[in-house]
Amino acid sequence: MSGSDQQKDEQEWNEGDPERLYVITKGRSGSTEKAAIDLVTLIVSRSGPTSGMQPEHAAIVRLCQSPLSVAEISAYLHLPVSVVSVLVADLLADERVEARAMVPPAQLPDAALIEAVMHGLQKL
Amino acid sequence: MVPAGSSSGVPRPASVVPWLLPAAGTALCATVAAAVASASARGLVAWCGVVATAAVALVAAEAARRGRMVAVLRDRLAEQEATLNARLAQQRADTLWLADVLLPEAVGRIQRGEFPEDVIRAVAANQQGRGDPESNAVNLKVVRTVLEAVSAEEDMRDSAQRAFVNIARRVQAIVHQQARGLREMEDRHGNDPEVFGDLLRLDHGTALIGRLADSIAVLGGARPGRQWSKAVPLFSCLRGAMSRILDYQRVELHSVSEIAIVGPTVEPLIHALSELLDNATRYSPPETKVHLTAVEVQAGIAVEIEDGGVSLSEEARARAERMLAQAQAGIDLNDLGETPRLGLAVVGRLSQAYGFQVSLRPSAYGGVRAVLIVPQEHLTTAAAHGRAHGIGAVSVTRQDASAPKISIPRPITGLSPRRAMPPSTMDDDVPVVTERTANGLPQRRRRAPVPPPRTRSVSAPAATNPAADTSDQGKEPPGMWLAAFQSAVSGDPPASAPVHDNSDESLDKGE
């Protein structure tokens, strides 16, 4: 094995974290929480983090001082969405955060109208 | 040896006299008989007397000679006996020396790993000027035979251990690869709770296999698996230990002091703790909790594992501690079959190698309370690797000018080059959040809540150079799409160029 290969191997060997995801979610996969929370649910924290919190919970509470979607939280924390849903569900149960539904899609302008406008513009 | 002629050559007068007496007596009797006898018989009597005297003298002389011979022989015998006794004593002393000093010393040196040839040479030198050369040669031969047998045995055990370790290493490598693959899959299928749950179960099973492989490696005298080059927070270590046991859901992790473990000690500590946790969960009723805490003590950090299981009798406790002590002295792979609690052997081995102190005491809950003390030299207060699980390691971190600067020796951006990060963020000189939670998690923080329906470019790093700016255009930070979506929905004008520059800062200032 050449030196660079070895170095690469060593680096790969080195990477990662000692803890696995199932410890963070305490074994839950988020299948029960799915209904309440989806990717675009906005999460806002109601209070600051407290000292006894699990670090991930505290991280979410801090992040959500202003509303963030579950997808964003997942990206920031580098945790899969399911993990974040589980954690957010915990926080919701403890009433530490609030979930806000997205703006309903019905308020969007009608697709046909947009199309008509587009066509009109193209004809100009 | 008795000198041959010394005593037989010189007749001793004292011993000659008694032997002359019978001859003299016979001569006297013959003379008297000749005088008393009648004249006719005198000649005959005298003749007989002379013959008798001569015969008696002859016999006496012979007897005297034999007597002297016997005496000489007896002397010689006594001398021989003395010599033989002396030799016997010497021989016994030699044998005792061989048994008590020579062999144990030689075997001890072999077991400490010296070469048999060297040891034999040393033994030969030791023997110089002791006893007679013949028995020395014999002793040396005995020592040589024993040493050869012992070293052959040691070699065999060594190679058996090496084989064990070798296999364990391969299993570890596979498990590690598997774990990484699973982690990737977990990220990929994070949206699908069903798949995700299955992946978590697989991940857990893999971690259990990994622990077994680590145990084999440790018992074979090697390091446990992985190496960590950077310090890892204690909290992460404890959760790492939890993630390697079957019943991790029963472990209740309590508050943990904010401290990190230096890289080389991370893996041994995690492994030792996971073995202790495994014992605790295995030997307590399934519905009870196992409490895991870590507190600072004078000597370092004391990690306590308390279960509510069956109490440990004084005898059982003594046995367990003895097992720990034995393992610290080195364990024989052949004995493992009889050891019911393999874990303690591993813990003992690790504590010996890394200076952990382990004690088992009855717990207030009725079960066992295991305390593992990590010595001060394995601890560091430097901001560790900083993530309980990678949190914030990649998310753009930012240093608020006003935020309290908690000691961070290095810029966060340089911390994890191994993650795939856009180069622009790597070069970014303006760190974006940076505050750390009690557990060393980097955290972004706003000064005040931002009103929800606004254009937010939450994580656009305030670029310092145009190059970074342009390269940033391609890679929108997570959340950008949502912000754009939201602004479109709420009818706001689309965020224009400054979005990528410092809208966040302006927001901060605006509040």
Interface residues (C-beta under 8 A of the other chain):
Chain A: E10 Q11 E12 W13 N14 E15 G16 D17 P18 E19 R20 L21 Y22 V23 I24 T25 K26 G27 R28 S29 G30 S31 E33 K34 L39 V40 L42 V44 P49 S51 G52 P55 E56 A58 A59 R62 L63 Q65 S66 P67 L68 S69 A71 E72 S74 A75 Y76 L77 H78 L79 P80 V81 S82 V83 S85 R100 V103 Q107 L108
Chain B: H176 A179 R180 R183 E186 D187 H189 G190 N191 D192 P193 E194 F196 G197 D198 L200 R201 D203 H204 A207 R226 Q227 W228 S229 V232 F235 S236 C237 R239 G240 A241 M242 S243 Y248 Q249 S255 V266 I270 R387 A388 H389 G390 I391 G392 A393 V394 S395 R418 T437 A438 N439 L441 Q443 R444 R445 R446 A448 P449 V450 P452 R456 V458 S459 P478 G479 L482 Q486 V489 S490
